[in-house]
Amino acid sequence: MSQTPRHIKTDRSLNRPTERRAEKAPASRPVQPAQPDFFAEEKPAPAEPPRRAGGSGGAKPPRRSAPAGGNEPPRRRKKKKKTPLWLPLAVTLAVLAVISGVVVYAVGMVGRVEENLRPEEDAPSITEEIQTLEEYKGDVVNILVCGIDYEEGRNYSNDPTSNDGMTDMILYCQFDIKGGALRMLQIPRNSLVTTKSRKVTLSNGKTYAATNYQINSVALSNGGSVAALAEVIYDQYKLPVDYYVTVDMQALVEMVDNFGGIEVYIPHDMSFAGSALKQGYRNLDGTSAEFFVRCRHGQGYSNSDIDRLNMQRYFYAGLFKRVRSMGITDVLNQLPLVFNNYIHTDMDLTTIAKMLVSFTRIDSANIMLAQTPVFMGVPNVGVTDTFDGYSCVVPDAGSIAELLNTYFRSYTGPVNASELNLVTNDWPHGTASTSANVQFVGQLDKQSDDAILSGNTDVAGATTTDGQPAGQ
């Protein structure tokens, strides 16, 4: 939150000692010439003496004779000061030094960012076969963003070991550069991807392991390869992937704190395992933000992970608002901190810069969020939402095809549900699935604005597990 700017009292600092000495000097004592005062206003030059009538235009007035007493000092012509020969050179050198310093700083910052961006040597990259078609490159860029959970024993899950090292968050981002839009697709982490031998078989015959049959285990089961997850998503959802970004979820706390907190609208009260968030517009610190985006149990939650996806949207809206309010320079200054050992990507710095510039130009009304519809448990037909002991949801191929054709296939054209390689028909399910819940960030921003106008902005309403107010 902004602080009241300090007012510096300047009347004392701008009074020059020479002025005070001149005021106190007695009238009978001649005043010594004062040093030049660069803060004083420039005095006008004395008026030129009037010319004598009848004299020639170029004639000078006659010189007056000195008084008898001879007290008036002789007048001297002012010498015109010459600019020292060294001054232009010194100014030029000073400017060059400043420019050089800025360049050295920028190069050093770029070097630090690129060092953190560089993928590991043995990390597989996205294959060309699943990338955007050549004729559409430059118009649209598709990025797979995954949040990786490496910390065990969290209080936000009933199973403290089930998600260690898995993709806790899967977010497909489509930058429509030509159309000036950003479309994001949330894929539930426990979406079923296979029902056979803990392996995912692609249309081309390639196989990838999935130890818990769900999409969140694909990367971990294949040596931490996000490229493997990208291929599974391309095969099952027919969504091209150009780049990937992995985020260590532990980075969330540091990132939010580096930003000075993120202002987020909380749609309803939340409480679990000693932590609590009150409904309203709050400035969340890192710890409170982590609780907000990861909690999937307790008050206000009936559909666990699906409800959590809906809540995370409010955090995205607050984060986007914070980034868009910053200048490009400020954002770039944050990159070394944000990318320090926590975020990895196969994008180069030039691509990241282009994405940042494109993002700042997108109106919030053109930033869309949706989620893949899935079938939950169906108790009335004796089917639960578990498979081989694992909690899971079944992708709804028909609804997913409709969603993707409407919003994500502007360049490639529609794809029929039968062409999707999903496991919808491999597991019994009901006839009603969850909603795609299409929302635009502009709608979420309005809820935040309404809360601000109503005065519901009590920061103390957000607390973390240690009982301290958010922001402390």
Secondary structure, DSSP 8 states (H G I E B T S, - for coil): ----------HHHH--HHHHHHHHS-TTS--------TTS------------TTS-TT---------TT--S------------THHHHHHHHHHHHHHHHHHHHHHHHHHHHHHHHS--TT-----GGGS--GGGTTTEEEEEEEEEE-----TT-SSTTTTTTEEEEEEEEEEETTTTEEEEEE--TTBB--SSTTEEE-TTS-EEE-TTSBGGGHHHHTTT-HHHHHHHHHHHH-----EEEEEETTHHHHHHHHTT-EEEEE-S-EEETTEEE-SEEEEE-HHHHHHHHH--SSTT-SSTHHHHHHHHHHHHHHHHHHHHHS-HHHHHHHHHHHTSSSEEES--HHHHHHHHHHHHTS-GGGEEEEE--EE--BGGGTB-SEETTEE-BEE-HHHHHHHHHHHT-TTT----GGGS---GGGS---S-------EEHHHHHHHHHHHHHTT---GGGEE-TTS-BTT-
